[in-house]
């Protein structure tokens, strides 16, 4: 009995911890609905890109899709967090998911009508970003109310698995469905998948933010949220470390260039480079069972971000495609681990009445950081070389994170058993 039981114990510790799904019916509904809707959103994102290119034949027009989603996310990120700290988060999540559902129906209806208009597609993408900006802080703020603190790392690993799976599987399914049955089918499937998210939100209990005595009627203020963050060094550090990774060591804008110059490849090679970090992040989520035993979350974030920067720096030196893909996958795995602990700290160390606004800041960092990284990498590559941009950026990321850790030593001592913001 001992010999047969031992491998099972080891496997449970290595693979993703499913305890949150087993212990909380509400979280299980929320996770399942998000997983299905993420796949549908990935399908639609690719379908819209393909349709815009079919209509215009312009790569620039396709690039504008990113701008249409980026601007609402950055402009509304902070404000949407304040809304999530004011109203019933369950209702905010339900209404914003319903808005995304209506937009998916609109895409399908216009496609069935045979109408092809780029402006309409841009408008839908912008409104979808608005719905996401409202939905994300509400949904993220709910998790700490549905689960005990010790299960938050496992839950965030499961959430990372959801978003990564959607980013990988959604576009692949979208390409297949568009190729076989056209845009109408892809948009219709997306609309159907959104019903899972709607059902999950509808079945959740009411989740008004916990207010301290005497503040029940007070509207949450963005300024108050930023002032709170300004006085909480550990929470501030979660954003600083993420910005180091996303701004200084973000090579994705250079993938088309390095695919040709370094690896003698083509568009397929670029696709492999783009997919490698996502695959690494997915593997990091699948094999995340050990994360729940980590108590020094701040130290874990510092190590994970340094591993990201180091992997990117070495990637800039290699000219072997297989090694480059392995390094990018390792970077993606490190980023996934960093995200798990950063999210856990935001959920556990912040009071409930501030969680929405902190998640709003998180949206702005996640949406804006990689775009700034794209600009920086492209500029350095143009002024010097792609190798300088990639290796220099990765090295700068590691050095700055080490300096931040030395300057703010309390962050490395952060203990999940006594979460201090």
C-alpha positions in Angstrom: 0.0 0.0 0.0 2.8 2.4 0.8 4.5 1.9 -2.6 1.3 2.5 -4.5 0.2 5.5 -2.5 3.5 7.5 -2.6 3.4 8.4 -6.4 -0.1 9.7 -6.0 0.9 12.1 -3.2 3.8 13.4 -5.4 1.5 13.9 -8.4 -1.0 15.9 -6.4 1.8 18.2 -5.2 3.0 18.8 -8.7 -0.1 19.2 -10.7 -2.5 22.1 -10.4 -4.4 22.1 -7.0 -8.1 21.7 -7.7 -9.1 22.3 -4.1 -10.9 25.6 -4.9 -13.0 23.8 -7.6 -13.9 21.1 -5.1 -14.7 23.2 -2.1 -16.6 26.2 -3.6 -19.6 25.7 -5.9 -19.7 29.4 -6.7 -16.0 29.5 -7.6 -16.4 26.4 -9.7 -19.3 28.0 -11.7 -17.3 31.2 -12.1 -14.2 29.4 -13.3 -16.0 27.2 -15.8 -17.9 30.2 -17.2 -14.7 32.2 -17.6 -12.9 29.3 -19.2 -15.6 28.8 -21.9 -16.0 32.5 -22.5 -12.2 33.1 -22.8 -12.1 30.5 -25.6 -15.0 32.2 -27.3 -13.3 35.6 -27.0 -10.1 34.2 -28.5 -12.1 32.9 -31.4 -13.7 36.2 -32.0 -10.5 38.2 -31.7 -8.9 36.2 -34.5 -12.1 36.2 -36.6 -12.3 40.0 -36.4 -8.7 40.3 -37.4 -9.2 38.1 -40.4 -12.3 39.9 -41.5 -10.7 43.3 -41.2 -7.9 42.0 -43.4 -10.3 40.5 -45.9 -12.2 43.8 -46.2 -9.2 46.1 -46.4 -6.2 44.0 -47.4 -4.2 46.3 -45.0 -1.9 45.1 -42.2 -2.2 48.7 -40.7 -6.0 48.3 -40.5 -5.5 45.1 -38.6 -3.1 46.8 -36.2 -5.7 49.4 -35.4 -7.8 46.7 -33.7 -5.2 46.6 -30.9 -5.5 50.4 -30.5 -9.3 50.2 -30.4 -9.1 47.8 -27.4 -6.0 49.4 -25.7 -7.5 52.9 -25.3 -10.7 51.9 -23.5 -8.8 49.5 -21.2 -6.3 52.2 -20.1 -8.9 55.0 -19.9 -11.5 53.0 -18.0 -9.2 50.7 -16.0 -8.9 52.9 -12.9 -12.5 54.1 -13.0 -14.0 50.7 -13.5 -12.1 49.6 -10.3 -13.8 52.4 -8.4 -17.2 51.3 -9.7 -16.4 47.7 -8.5 -15.7 49.1 -5.0 -19.1 51.0 -5.0 -21.8 48.7 -6.4 -22.7 45.0 -6.1 -19.9 43.3 -7.9 -22.1 40.4 -8.9 -24.5 42.8 -10.7 -21.6 44.7 -12.3 -20.1 41.4 -13.6 -23.5 40.2 -14.8 -24.3 43.4 -16.7 -20.9 43.7 -18.3 -21.0 40.1 -19.3 -24.5 40.7 -20.8 -23.0 43.6 -22.7 -20.3 41.4 -24.2 -23.0 38.8 -25.1 -25.1 41.4 -26.9 -22.0 42.5 -28.9 -21.3 38.9 -29.9 -24.9 38.6 -31.1 -24.5 41.9 -33.0 -21.4 40.5 -34.8 -23.2 37.4 -35.8 -26.3 39.3 -36.9 -24.3 41.6 -39.1 -22.3 38.7 -40.6 -25.5 36.8 -41.4 -26.8 40.0 -43.1 -23.8 40.0 -45.3 -22.7 43.5 -44.2 -19.0 44.2 -44.2 -18.0 47.5 -42.6 -14.6 48.0 -40.9 -15.9 50.9 -38.8 -18.6 48.6 -37.2 -15.9 46.0 -36.3 -13.7 48.7 -34.7 -16.7 50.0 -32.7 -17.6 46.5 -31.5 -14.0 45.8 -30.4 -13.9 49.1 -28.5 -17.2 48.3 -26.7 -16.0 44.8 -25.9 -12.9 46.4 -24.3 -15.3 48.6 -22.2 -17.2 45.6 -21.1 -14.0 43.7 -20.2 -12.7 46.8 -18.3 -15.9 46.7 -16.2 -16.0 43.0 -15.8 -12.4 42.2 -14.8 -12.1 44.1 -11.5 -15.5 42.9 -10.4 -14.7 39.3 -11.2 -11.2 39.4 -9.7 -12.5 41.1 -6.5 -15.0 38.3 -6.0 -12.5 35.5 -5.6 -11.2 36.5 -2.2 -14.8 36.5 -1.0 -15.5 33.0 -2.4 -12.4 31.2 -1.1 -10.2 31.2 2.1 -6.9 32.9 1.9 -4.9 29.7 1.8 -6.6 28.7 -1.5 -6.0 31.9 -3.3 -2.6 30.9 -4.9 -4.3 27.7 -6.3 -7.3 29.7 -7.5 -5.1 32.2 -9.3 -3.1 29.4 -10.9 -6.4 28.0 -12.2 -7.4 31.5 -13.5 -4.1 31.8 -15.3 -4.7 28.4 -16.9 -8.1 29.7 -18.1 -6.7 32.9 -19.7 -3.8 31.0 -21.3 -5.9 28.2 -22.6 -8.3 30.8 -24.1 -5.4 32.6 -25.7 -4.0 29.3 -27.2 -7.1 27.3 -28.0 -9.5 30.2 -29.0 -7.5 31.5 -32.0 -6.8 27.9 -33.2 -10.5 27.1 -33.1 -11.4 30.4 -34.6 -9.1 29.8 -37.6 -10.6 26.4 -38.1 -14.2 27.5 -37.9 -13.7 30.6 -40.1 -11.9 28.4 -42.6 -14.6 25.7 -42.7 -17.8 27.6 -42.1 -17.0 31.4 -42.2 -17.3 34.3 -39.9 -21.0 33.8 -39.1 -20.2 30.5 -37.4 -17.3 31.9 -35.4 -19.4 34.8 -34.0 -22.3 32.6 -33.3 -20.2 30.1 -31.3 -18.8 33.0 -29.3 -22.3 34.2 -28.5 -23.3 30.8 -27.3 -20.2 30.4 -25.1 -21.0 33.7 -23.4 -24.1 32.1 -21.9 -21.8 30.1 -19.6 -20.3 33.3 -18.2 -23.8 34.8 -17.8 -25.1 31.8 -16.0 -22.1 31.7 -13.6 -22.6 35.4 -12.7 -26.4 35.0 -12.3 -26.0 32.2 -9.8 -23.5 34.0 -7.6 -24.7 35.6 -4.3 -24.8 39.4 -3.9 -21.3 40.9 -3.3 -21.4 44.4 -2.1 -18.0 45.7 -1.0 -17.2 45.5 2.7 -17.3 49.0 4.0 -15.9 50.2 7.3 -18.4 51.7 9.7 -19.8 55.0 8.6 -18.8 54.6 5.0 -21.7 52.6 3.6 -23.0 55.4 1.4 -19.6 56.7 0.3 -18.8 56.4 -3.3 -15.4 54.8 -4.0 -12.9 57.3 -5.3 -10.1 56.6 -7.8 -7.9 59.2 -5.9 -8.5 57.4 -2.6 -7.4 54.2 -4.2 -4.2 55.7 -5.6 -3.5 57.3 -2.2 -4.0 53.9 -0.5 -1.6 52.3 -3.0 0.9 55.1 -2.4 1.1 54.2 1.3 1.3 50.4 0.9 4.8 49.5 -0.3 4.3 45.7 -0.7 1.3 46.2 -3.0 3.2 48.9 -4.9 6.1 46.6 -5.5 3.8 44.0 -7.2 3.2 46.7 -9.9 6.8 47.9 -10.1 8.2 44.4 -10.6 5.6 43.7 -13.3 6.4 46.9 -15.1 10.1 45.9 -15.1 9.3 42.7 -16.9 6.7 44.1 -19.4 8.4 47.4 -20.3 12.1 46.5 -20.2 12.0 42.8 -21.3 9.1 42.5 -23.7 10.5 41.2 -27.1 7.2 40.3 -28.8 7.3 43.3 -31.2 10.6 42.0 -32.6 9.5 38.4 -33.2 8.8 38.9 -36.9 12.3 40.5 -37.3 14.2 37.9 -35.3 12.4 35.0 -37.0 14.0 36.0 -40.2 17.3 37.5 -39.1 18.3 35.0 -36.4 16.5 31.8 -37.4 16.1 32.2 -41.2 12.4 31.5 -40.8 9.1 33.0 -42.0 5.6 33.7 -40.7 5.4 30.1 -39.3 8.5 30.7 -37.3 7.0 33.9 -35.9 3.9 32.0 -34.9 6.1 29.5 -33.0 7.9 32.4 -31.2 4.5 34.0 -30.3 3.1 30.7 -29.0 6.1 29.6 -26.9 5.6 32.0 -24.0 1.9 31.1 -23.9 2.7 27.4 -23.9 5.2 28.0 -21.1 2.6 29.9 -19.1 0.1 27.1 -19.6 2.6 24.5 -18.4 3.4 26.6 -15.4 -0.3 26.7 -14.5 -0.8 23.0 -15.0 2.1 22.1 -12.8 1.3 24.6 -10.1 0.4 22.4 -7.2 3.5 23.3 -5.3 2.7 27.0 -5.3 0.3 26.7 -2.5 3.1 25.7 -0.1 5.1 28.9 -0.8 4.6 31.5 2.0 7.2 34.2 1.0 5.1 35.6 -1.9 7.2 38.7 -2.3 10.4 36.8 -2.6 8.7 34.4 -5.1 7.7 37.4 -7.3 11.3 38.8 -7.3 12.7 35.4 -8.3 10.1 34.8 -11.0 10.6 38.2 -12.6 14.3 37.8 -12.5 13.9 34.4 -14.2 11.8 36.1 -16.9 14.4 38.7 -17.5 17.3 36.2 -17.5 15.5 33.9 -20.0 14.8 36.9 -22.3 18.4 38.0 -22.1 19.7 34.6 -23.0 17.1 34.4 -25.8 18.7 37.4 -27.4 22.0 35.6 -27.6 20.9 32.3 -29.1 20.6 31.6 -32.8 19.2 28.1 -32.4 15.4 28.0 -32.9 14.7 25.1 -30.6 16.7 26.7 -27.8 15.0 30.1 -28.4 11.6 28.4 -28.0 12.6 26.7 -24.8 13.8 30.0 -23.4 10.6 31.8 -24.3 8.6 29.0 -22.8 10.6 29.2 -19.6 10.0 33.0 -19.6 6.3 32.4 -20.0 6.3 29.9 -17.1 8.1 32.4 -14.9 5.6 35.1 -15.8 2.7 32.8 -14.9 4.2 32.1 -11.4 4.8 35.8 -10.9 1.2 36.6 -11.8 -0.2 34.0 -9.4 1.6 35.5 -6.4 1.0 39.1 -7.5 -2.7 38.5 -7.8 -2.8 36.6 -4.5 -1.1 39.5 -2.7 -3.6 42.0 -4.2 -6.5 39.9 -3.0 -5.2 38.9 0.4 -3.3 42.0 1.6 -5.8 44.7 0.4 -9.1 45.4 2.3 -12.2 44.3 0.4 -13.3 47.9 -0.2 -10.1 48.6 -2.1 -9.8 45.4 -4.2 -11.7 46.7 -7.2 -9.5 49.8 -7.5 -6.3 47.8 -7.2 -7.6 45.4 -9.9 -8.3 48.5 -12.0 -4.6 49.6 -11.6 -3.7 46.0 -12.5 -5.7 46.3 -15.8 -3.9 49.5 -16.7 -0.5 47.9 -16.0 -1.3 44.8 -17.9 -2.8 46.7 -20.9 -0.2 49.5 -21.0 3.0 47.8 -19.9 3.4 45.5 -22.9 2.6 48.3 -25.3 5.3 50.5 -23.8 7.6 47.5 -24.0 6.8 47.1 -27.7 7.7 50.7 -28.3 10.9 50.5 -26.3 12.0 47.3 -28.0 11.3 48.6 -31.4 13.1 51.9 -30.8 16.2 50.2 -29.4 16.3 47.7 -32.1 16.1 50.5 -34.7 18.8 52.6 -33.0 21.1 49.6 -32.2 20.1 46.1 -33.1 17.5 43.5 -32.1 20.1 41.6 -30.0 20.8 44.8 -28.0 17.1 45.4 -27.5 16.4 41.8 -26.3 19.5 41.0 -24.3 19.9 44.5 -23.0 16.2 44.6 -22.0 16.3 41.3 -20.2 19.5 42.3 -18.3 18.1 45.7 -17.3 15.0 43.9 -16.0 17.0 41.6 -13.8 19.2 44.4 -12.5 16.4 46.8 -11.7 14.3 44.1 -9.9 17.4 43.2 -7.8 17.8 46.9 -6.9 14.1 47.2 -6.1 14.4 44.2 -3.9 17.4 45.6 -2.0 15.7 48.9 -1.6 12.4 47.5 -0.4 13.6 44.5 1.7 10.3 44.1 3.4 8.8 42.9 0.1 11.0 39.8 0.2 9.9 39.1 3.8 6.2 39.3 2.9 4.6 36.3 4.6 1.2 34.9 3.3 0.4 33.9 6.9 0.4 37.6 7.9 -0.4 39.5 4.7 0.7 43.2 5.1 0.0 45.6 2.2 
